[in-house]
Amino acid sequence: MRVDVVVVGGGPGGYTSALVTKRLYPEMSVLLIRRDEKAIVPCGSPYIFATLGTVDKNLLPDDPLKKAGVEILIDEVTDIDRSGKRVKLKGGREIEYGKLILATGSVPKGLKVPGAELDGVFYVYKSYDYLRKLRGAIEEASKIVIIGGGFVGVEFADDIAAMGKEVTIVELLPHCLLLNFDEEFAVLAEEELKKRGVNIVTGVRVKELRGDKRVKAVVLEDGREIPCDLVIISVGTRPNVELAQKCGLKIHELGAIDVDEYLRTSDPNIFAVGDCSIKRDFLTGKPMIAMLASIAAMEGRVVASNILGLTKARRMPGVVFVCSTQVGELCLGAAGYTERRAKEEGLDYLAVTYTTVNRHPGAIPDARKITMKLLFLKRSGQLIGAEVAGGKEVGELINLLALAIQDKATVANLLDLQFGTHPKLTPSPIAYHVVNAAEEAIRKLRT
């Protein structure tokens, strides 16, 4: 069997690669190979508890792929014969490809402490069957400890606590979400979690997981012991490069598949997208790991346009890391650099913070405070970072700011922003956050 384009992996990167390739080149045969019969929405996994109530409401639909003419094969690629341009399947078949797209994703990092193998200890795998098992175990548990206070840990804690469970987050850093937000924004998330009954323990390592056959407690290095009957370990993920390594593709020293600006691997007939591949920072150009479904989907579109090269090829821009989350009623978003990261890079920057109300007048029902922080390079005025806390408008507002960062907008560009307002939808035209923050930055840059 020969296929023009074979895609390995059914997550956002693989899904988008297959779908957009078929849309751009309907005459080409496209095959998507994935292990699971049902593919989940990775970012929806924290909400299978109180919000959705079941894993079955968190599925990627196959219909768009099938309607476009993409063939789906449920199997596992065990090896790649690069010279023969064939993939070998666990089921015994071999499939010849013209171009191959690897979208093998990422896998959870392990926690190397005694007791990590006990019953009742779970990781967060992007697997339908595994998540069903985890959800069933949560139903039976009463005291849950989540090790790791990043996005996954915080979102799982928020949704599980809404089921009436006793939830504790244990985070090594001084605050949850500190890898993606500056302290003043991370603290807002912690305050919201505490309001919702989540216990938070920060600045301490886990020493061991204690129990006989089943976990009964999490023991911390400072001697404290947290009783529990279930543990979720969410201490990060690593690129899944096993298949790429096995067939001899170049792996970057950071642990992801090395790709060029067109997302080609060291083999010109093989591309890699999503969590498994290396990224480059939009400002410095330095290699980086960035694991977001939005980035994977964007890369899938880039690969689709590059698959035949020629005039369709387009260069891969540097990655602007854009993220958002919701904790209780609080929404948070960040794009580009935080102050912590700007300091680590030795950048000469200016930070400004502006707080307003997201409706006008402020007496409008459901109006709430919205706080925005912007980072600019002092020399050029270029926008390099943004953080926002407020209501649900934060999700799209941070995307707007990410576009400004991607397009190298300056403080002057933001000051001249043309925008529309409405009392029930936006801040006042007089107190519009983006423009007022830019105005404050202009004042500071002139002094």
C-alpha positions in Angstrom: 0.0 0.0 0.0 1.3 3.4 -0.9 0.0 6.8 0.4 1.1 10.3 -0.6 1.2 11.6 2.9 1.2 9.6 6.1 0.6 11.3 9.4 1.6 9.6 12.7 -0.4 10.8 15.7 -3.9 12.0 16.1 -3.6 15.0 18.4 -4.0 18.6 17.4 -0.8 18.7 15.3 -1.5 15.5 13.4 -5.2 16.2 13.0 -4.6 19.6 11.6 -1.7 18.4 9.3 -3.9 15.7 7.8 -7.0 17.9 7.4 -5.3 20.9 5.9 -3.1 18.9 3.6 -6.2 17.2 2.2 -8.0 20.5 1.8 -5.1 22.1 0.0 -4.3 19.0 -2.2 -7.5 17.0 -2.6 -5.9 14.9 -5.2 -3.4 13.5 -2.7 -4.0 10.5 -0.5 -3.7 11.2 3.2 -3.6 8.6 5.9 -3.7 9.4 9.6 -2.4 6.6 11.9 -3.2 6.8 15.7 -3.2 4.2 18.5 -6.6 5.0 20.1 -10.0 4.3 18.7 -11.2 7.6 20.2 -9.0 10.7 20.2 -9.5 13.2 23.0 -9.2 17.0 23.1 -6.0 17.3 25.2 -6.8 20.7 26.7 -10.2 19.5 27.7 -8.9 16.7 29.9 -9.1 18.7 33.2 -12.8 19.2 32.7 -13.9 15.6 32.4 -14.9 15.7 36.1 -17.4 18.3 37.3 -17.7 20.3 34.1 -18.3 17.6 31.4 -19.0 14.7 33.7 -17.5 12.1 31.3 -14.6 11.6 28.9 -17.0 10.9 26.1 -17.9 14.6 25.9 -14.2 15.5 25.4 -13.5 13.9 22.0 -12.0 15.1 18.8 -14.5 14.5 16.0 -13.5 12.2 13.1 -16.2 13.5 10.8 -14.2 16.5 9.5 -11.3 14.2 8.5 -13.5 11.7 6.9 -15.6 14.2 5.0 -12.4 15.8 3.7 -11.2 12.3 2.5 -8.6 11.6 5.1 -8.3 7.9 5.9 -7.9 7.0 9.6 -6.1 3.8 10.6 -6.1 2.6 14.3 -2.7 1.0 14.7 0.7 1.9 16.1 3.8 2.7 14.0 6.7 0.7 15.5 9.5 1.6 13.1 10.3 3.7 10.0 12.3 2.4 7.1 13.6 5.8 5.8 15.5 4.3 2.8 12.4 2.4 1.6 10.1 5.2 2.8 7.9 2.8 4.7 6.3 2.8 8.1 6.0 -0.5 9.9 2.9 -1.1 12.0 2.3 -3.1 15.2 -0.4 -5.0 13.4 2.2 -6.3 10.9 1.5 -4.2 7.9 3.9 -1.9 6.1 2.8 1.3 4.3 4.9 3.2 1.8 4.8 7.0 2.0 5.7 9.9 -0.2 6.0 12.3 2.7 5.7 11.5 6.4 4.6 13.8 9.2 5.5 12.9 12.8 3.1 14.3 15.4 3.9 11.9 18.2 3.3 14.5 21.0 4.6 14.3 24.5 4.5 12.0 27.5 4.3 12.8 31.2 7.6 13.1 33.1 8.0 10.6 35.9 8.4 11.5 39.6 11.5 9.6 40.9 10.5 9.1 44.5 9.8 6.0 46.6 6.2 4.8 46.2 5.6 6.3 42.8 4.5 2.8 41.6 1.8 2.4 44.3 -1.9 1.8 43.3 -3.8 5.0 43.3 -1.0 7.0 41.7 -1.9 8.5 38.3 -0.2 10.6 35.6 -2.1 12.6 33.0 -1.9 10.6 29.8 -3.7 11.9 26.7 -5.5 8.6 26.3 -9.3 8.0 26.3 -9.0 4.7 28.1 -6.5 6.0 30.7 -8.6 9.1 31.4 -11.7 7.0 31.9 -9.8 4.9 34.4 -8.6 8.1 36.2 -12.1 9.6 36.3 -13.5 6.4 37.8 -10.9 6.4 40.5 -11.6 10.1 41.3 -15.2 9.2 41.8 -14.2 6.7 44.5 -11.6 8.9 46.2 -12.2 11.5 48.8 -8.7 13.1 49.4 -6.7 13.8 46.3 -3.1 15.3 46.2 -1.9 16.8 42.9 1.8 17.0 42.6 2.6 20.0 40.3 1.0 23.4 40.1 1.3 24.2 36.5 -1.7 24.5 34.1 -2.6 20.8 34.3 -2.4 20.6 38.1 -4.3 23.8 38.7 -7.1 23.0 36.2 -7.5 19.4 37.4 -7.6 20.7 41.0 -10.2 23.3 40.2 -12.6 20.9 38.5 -12.1 18.0 40.9 -12.7 20.3 43.9 -16.0 21.2 42.3 -17.1 17.6 42.7 -16.8 18.1 46.5 -13.5 16.3 46.9 -10.7 17.4 49.2 -7.9 18.5 46.9 -4.3 19.6 47.8 -1.7 20.9 45.3 1.9 20.5 46.1 4.2 22.7 44.1 8.0 23.0 44.2 8.1 26.7 43.2 7.0 29.5 45.5 3.7 29.8 43.6 1.5 27.8 41.2 1.7 28.8 37.5 5.0 30.6 38.1 6.5 29.3 34.9 4.0 31.1 32.8 2.9 34.2 34.9 4.7 36.7 37.0 4.1 36.5 40.8 1.2 39.0 41.0 -0.8 37.1 38.5 0.0 33.7 39.9 -1.1 34.9 43.4 -4.5 35.8 41.9 -5.0 32.2 40.7 -4.0 30.8 44.1 -6.4 33.1 45.9 -9.2 31.9 43.6 -8.3 28.2 44.2 -8.3 28.7 47.9 -11.8 30.3 47.7 -12.9 27.1 46.0 -11.5 24.9 48.8 -8.2 23.8 47.2 -5.3 23.5 49.7 -2.0 24.8 48.3 1.5 23.8 49.6 4.4 25.5 47.8 8.1 25.8 48.0 8.7 22.2 49.0 9.7 18.9 47.4 7.9 15.6 47.7 10.1 13.0 49.5 8.0 9.9 49.1 4.6 8.4 48.5 3.7 6.2 51.4 1.4 3.2 51.5 1.3 -0.6 51.5 -0.1 -1.6 48.1 -2.1 1.6 47.7 -1.0 5.2 48.3 -2.1 6.6 51.7 0.0 9.7 52.1 2.4 12.2 50.4 5.5 12.9 52.5 7.2 16.2 52.0 10.9 16.9 52.6 10.1 19.2 55.5 8.5 16.3 57.3 4.9 17.2 56.7 2.6 14.4 55.6 -0.6 14.8 53.6 -3.1 11.9 53.9 -4.7 10.9 50.6 -6.2 8.0 48.7 -5.3 9.2 45.2 -2.3 11.1 43.8 -2.1 12.8 40.4 1.5 13.5 39.2 1.7 16.5 36.8 5.3 17.6 36.9 5.6 18.4 33.2 5.9 16.5 30.0 8.7 15.6 27.6 8.7 15.3 23.8 7.9 11.8 22.6 10.8 11.1 20.3 11.2 7.4 20.6 10.1 6.6 17.1 12.3 9.4 15.6 15.3 8.2 17.6 14.8 4.6 16.5 14.9 5.5 12.8 18.0 7.8 13.2 16.5 11.3 12.9 18.5 14.1 14.5 17.3 14.9 18.1 18.1 18.3 19.5 20.0 18.5 22.7 16.9 19.9 24.4 15.2 16.5 23.7 12.9 17.3 20.8 13.1 16.3 17.1 15.3 18.8 15.3 13.5 20.7 12.5 14.4 23.5 10.2 12.3 26.6 9.5 10.0 24.6 7.2 9.5 22.0 10.0 11.6 19.4 8.0 13.6 16.9 10.0 17.1 15.7 9.1 15.3 13.6 6.5 13.8 15.9 3.8 10.9 13.6 3.4 9.9 13.6 7.0 8.3 16.6 8.9 7.6 16.9 12.6 5.0 19.1 14.4 3.7 19.8 17.8 5.1 18.8 21.2 7.7 16.3 19.7 9.5 19.0 17.7 11.9 21.8 18.6 10.7 25.4 18.4 12.6 28.8 18.2 11.9 31.9 20.2 10.3 34.8 18.3 12.7 37.3 19.8 16.1 35.6 20.3 15.7 32.8 17.8 17.0 30.4 20.5 15.8 26.8 20.4 13.1 26.1 23.0 10.5 23.5 24.0 6.9 24.8 23.7 4.0 22.4 24.2 0.7 23.9 23.4 -2.2 22.5 21.2 -2.4 25.9 19.5 1.2 25.8 18.5 0.8 22.2 17.2 -2.2 23.2 15.1 -0.4 26.2 13.7 2.5 24.0 12.8 0.1 21.5 11.1 -1.0 24.3 8.8 2.6 25.3 8.0 3.5 21.7 7.2 0.5 21.3 5.0 1.6 24.3 2.9 5.2 23.0 2.8 4.4 19.4 1.9 5.1 19.8 -1.8 7.5 22.7 -1.4 7.5 24.9 -4.5 5.6 28.2 -4.3 3.5 26.9 -1.4 6.4 26.7 1.0 6.4 29.3 3.8 8.9 29.8 6.5 8.2 28.9 10.1 8.0 32.0 12.3 9.5 32.1 15.8 7.1 30.9 18.4 5.2 33.3 20.6 4.2 31.3 23.6 0.5 32.1 24.2 -1.5 30.6 27.0 -4.7 31.1 29.0 -6.6 29.4 31.8 -9.6 29.8 34.0 -9.7 29.2 37.7 -13.1 29.6 39.2 -14.4 32.9 37.8 -10.9 34.3 37.2 -9.4 34.1 33.7 -5.7 34.6 33.0 -3.7 34.9 29.8 -0.1 35.4 28.9 1.9 35.9 25.7 5.6 36.3 25.0 7.9 37.2 27.8 7.2 37.5 31.5 9.4 39.7 33.6 11.2 36.7 35.1 12.1 35.4 31.6 13.1 38.9 30.4 15.5 39.2 33.3 16.9 35.7 32.6 17.6 36.8 29.0 19.2 40.0 30.2 16.8 42.2 28.3 16.5 46.0 28.9 12.8 46.3 29.2 10.0 48.4 30.7 6.9 46.9 32.4 3.6 48.8 32.8 0.4 47.7 34.5 -3.0 49.1 33.9 -6.3 48.2 35.7 -9.7 49.2 34.5 -13.2 47.7 34.4 -14.3 45.5 31.5 -17.6 47.2 31.0 -18.8 50.9 31.0 -20.1 52.3 33.2 -18.8 50.0 35.9 -22.4 49.6 37.2 -23.2 47.4 34.2 -24.2 43.9 35.6 -21.3 41.4 35.7 -18.7 44.1 35.2 -15.4 43.2 36.8 -11.9 44.4 37.1 -9.4 43.6 34.4 -5.6 44.1 34.8 -3.1 44.2 32.0 0.7 44.1 32.2 2.7 44.9 29.1 6.5 44.5 28.5 8.4 46.7 26.0 12.0 46.8 25.0 13.3 50.2 26.1 15.5 50.9 23.1 12.9 50.2 20.4 9.6 50.2 22.2 8.8 46.8 20.8 6.1 44.8 22.7 7.6 41.5 23.9 5.2 40.4 26.6 1.7 40.6 28.0 -0.3 39.3 30.9 -4.0 39.8 31.6 -6.3 38.9 34.4 -10.1 39.4 34.3 -13.2 37.9 32.8 -13.8 35.6 29.8 -12.7 38.3 27.4 -9.1 37.5 28.5 -8.9 34.5 26.1 -9.3 36.6 22.9 -7.6 39.7 24.3 -4.4 37.8 24.9 -4.6 36.4 21.3 -4.8 40.0 20.1 -1.8 40.9 22.1 0.0 37.8 20.8 -0.6 39.0 17.3 0.9 42.4 18.2 3.9 40.7 19.6 4.3 38.4 16.6 4.1 41.4 14.3 6.7 43.3 16.3 4.3 46.1 17.2 5.7 49.0 19.2 4.3 51.1 21.9 3.5 53.8 19.3 1.5 51.2 17.3 -0.6 50.3 20.4 -1.1 54.0 21.2 -2.7 54.4 17.7 -4.8 51.3 18.0 -8.3 51.8 16.4 -10.8 49.9 18.4 -14.6 49.6 18.9 -16.3 49.7 22.3 -19.7 48.9 23.7 -21.0 49.3 27.3 -21.9 45.6 27.7 -18.8 44.2 25.9 -15.7 46.4 26.5 -14.0 48.9 28.8 -14.8 52.6 28.2 -13.1 54.2 25.2 -11.5 56.6 27.7 -10.1 53.8 29.8 -9.4 51.2 27.1 -6.7 49.0 28.6 -4.3 48.5 25.7 -4.2 52.1 24.8 -3.9 53.4 28.3 -1.1 50.9 29.1 0.7 52.1 26.0 0.2 55.7 27.1 1.7 54.9 30.5 4.7 53.2 28.7 5.3 56.3 26.5 5.4 58.5 29.6 7.9 56.2 31.3 10.1 55.8 28.2 10.4 59.6 27.9 11.7 60.1 31.4 
